[in-house]
Amino acid sequence: MHLDQDDATLVQYLDGELSPDQAVALQQHIGECPGCAAEISELVGLKLAQTIKSANE
C-alpha cells in the first residue's frame, strides 16, 4: 500500500502537533485517500489500546 503521508505526519496529527493549516489539509487528504484513512484508523485504535492498557496498570 502506498501512502501519500508518512506515519510520522499522521502521528503528529493525532498528537495535535501540526499547525492548524497542516491539520486542515491533512483532514481533507484523509477524506480523499482510502489508504491514509485506513492508516489513521489503525493508529487511532493503537493509541486507544495503549491508553486503556495504561489506565489498567
N, C-alpha and C positions, 0 to 999 in steps of 0.2 A: 504494500500500500504506500503510495506517495502522498505525503502531507505537505501542503503549502506552508504551514507554520511548524516550527520546530517545537519539541516538547518543552524546552526552557521557556519559550514565549507563552505557551499555554499555561504552564505552572505559574508564571508571573501574573498572568491574567487572573487565575484562580486566587492568588495571594493578594490581589489588589495592588500590584506593583507597577502596573502600566499607567501611563498618563491617561487622562480622560479621552483624549483623541485616539490614542492607540487602542484603548478598550472598546470604544465605539466601532472602530474599523475592524477589530478582531471579532466583535459580536456579529457584524454584518457578514464577515467572511465565514464564520461558523454556520450562519444561517444558510449559506450558499454552498458549502463544501461538506458533503457527507463524510469524508474521511476525517476531517478535523472535528466535526460534530461527534463522531463516534469516539475519537480520541479524548475529547474534553469530557464526554460522558464517562469514559473509563477512569479518567483522572479524578473526577468528582467522586466516583464510587470508592476509589482507593483512599482518597482523603477522608471520606466519611468513615470507612472501615478503621482507619488509623485513629480518628477522633474517638470512635466507640471503644476501641481497644485501650486507648489511654485513659478514658473515663472509668473503665472497669479495673484498672490496675490500682 
